[in-house]
Amino acid sequence: MKVKLSELCYARSGDKGDGSNVGIFCKTREDYEWLAKVLTAERVEQHFHAICKGKVTRYEAPNLLALNFLLTDSLGGGGSESQKTDAQGKTHGLALLRMELDR
């Protein structure tokens, strides 16, 4: 069965320079434990392959039922350097919530 992350989680994201930060917060401990196994940095890097030209690093915050991802080189130089319409990471959380996973 396919499930969208938005059905299990909410997100918060932002930017700093040329990178973005995406936090995924699960609604239940059961969902967090499952997601911690399947939502890898590699999977997030693949999801953002068109915009993330650098490494994706994952951090776990089990006390918050959260996974945090740093996407380096994902903003085309950052807000003041990029020619992208939205060179900020505020939309990256919503983009990750659209990911579908097999459950």
Secondary structure, 3 states (H helix, E strand, C coil): CEEEHHHCEEEEEEEECCEEEEEEEECCHHHHHHHHHHCCHHHHHHHCCCCCCCCEEEEEEHHHCEEEEEECCCCCCCCCCCCCCCCCHHHHHHHHHCCEEEC
